[in-house]
Amino acid sequence: MKFIKEKSMGIVLCIVIAALATAVSGLRFGSFSLEVVGAPVFSILFGMLITLISPKTAASKNFSGGIKFTSKKILQWAVIILGFSLNISTIAQVGGKSLPVIISTILISLITAMVLMKLLKVDKKVACLIGVGSSICGGSAIAAAAPVIGADDETVAQSISVIFIFNVLAALIFPSLGHAIGFGTEGFAVFAGTAVNDTSSVTAAAATAEGLYGCDGILSAAVTVKLTRTLAIIPITLILAFIRTRSAKKNGTAGSSFSFKSIFPWFILFFIGASLITTVMSILPQSGFTEFYNGSFVSATKWLAKFFIAMAMCAIGLNTNIVTLVKKGGKPIVMGFCCWVMITLTSIAVQYFTGIFYTNI
């Protein structure tokens, strides 16, 4: 009863806004769909607008508990549920070929963010989330990394906003760019899967490319590459937890209760468990239950993970001052642009030297 009293109104507010954001992201204007922007981005924008119009909403007794719960716990639940959409055996078979490109783009993004953090004097947590979000899978990676490094809602909002700008640009530009520079169909699928962040934008870019190339299969291949990238959440979060613990102890800022165990991303273990369950279910003999699991259940978890991320982004938006965000946005945007360019060039270069560039599905 105490939980319902303290948190229900804030959670319901986030549900309503996330539902509105999901509906808006499904709108189409001719051949252009707002899905390329994504419900999480609309959700965070709606949250920030509400706080701009009514600054006391997020801090009020009625809403604050539920908003805080949504921005922390629901965000982690979203990452866990995302695991049900990952079939490790399929990823190993189909996505393995793209592994050199994935590893290279992740490394170059993190290195670029680290260098620019020092040159531009960008906040360490913002730089970390922009680097991780650019290289792995946008909002999902930021959702996983944020609690590990202790990032506050404003930092998460700033990082998501930066990633969003270049994610949308990539989804709109890359199909024509890839076709113009001579990517084969498989080459473009790897390009879209490694150089575009959010799954919805990867889907949009790959679907557009199928029309340009007149070939089916680009979409499914690109999504598989994207899901292979998503698995990088696991080592990245563990490495960040280790680095934060080591840094805190070295600088003498770790309190008596601070330890690797205290910041260990336990939700990642559930994420791994969920993906293992889906992997096992895919290789079991076909039955009514396995068909239901691999079909309707997995589809439902994909939708629920996206909706939970939208809810969490709404909560983060409600705790963010959009005016302050815009004022601080210059350097992070430069960093996001540089990460985006470097990932794009690296994906093209590695594919060229490994022979994927001209291959067809």
Disulfide bonds with the S-S distance in Angstrom:
none
